[in-house]
Amino acid sequence: MSARAGIVVTGTEVLTGRVTDRNGPWLSERLAEIGIDTAHITVVGDRPEDMLAALRFMADEGMDLVVTSGGLGPTADDLTIEIVARFAGRPMVLDEPLMARIAEILRPLMERWPDLDPDAVLESNRKQALIPEGATILYPIGTAPGLVVPPLNGDGPTVVVLPGPPRELQPMWEDAVTTDAF
């Protein structure tokens, strides 16, 4: 019997059709390549209760692994990490080395736009360094890190949290599958 996985694609822009989901099928192909059967692909908007319901559905259906894409940016509607932490029963903690890495990624952007308030930019991106305790960090390609979040006490699926842009998600997937938590 092979492992079973579910994919949760987040983003109101995907749900409404403004953006076509390329991540769900791509991830399903990658899972098949490593012998994991994809049982469900679900698209949800940026509403926390819908994301949590999708994760619970995957757990109730006996998924061993859930892969999410999207919802990792610095804006108020990017709540995937917070929802995954709640789902996994893990408190959120600030990862200082990750915050420093994000600040380093932002430095060239702030140099291009000298009128931006660097403290405001860093504060808005601080939420991207808040992670569920015990998660394995997948270092960002853009400013959004990915995560591999194991179930607390072995109860429930491992959740792989990936960004929405394919140019960030695809190389991060390669890192995810090599982690111990995966």
Secondary structure, 3 states (H helix, E strand, C coil): CCCEEEEEEECHHHHCCCCCCCHHHHHHHHHHHCCCEEEEEEEECCCHHHHHHHHHHHHHCCCCEEEEECCCCCCCCCCHHHHHHHHHCCCEEECHHHHHHHHHHHHHHHHHCCCCCHHHHHHHHHHHHEEECCCEEECCCCCCCEEEECCHHHCCCEEEEECCCHHHHHHHHHHHCCCCCC
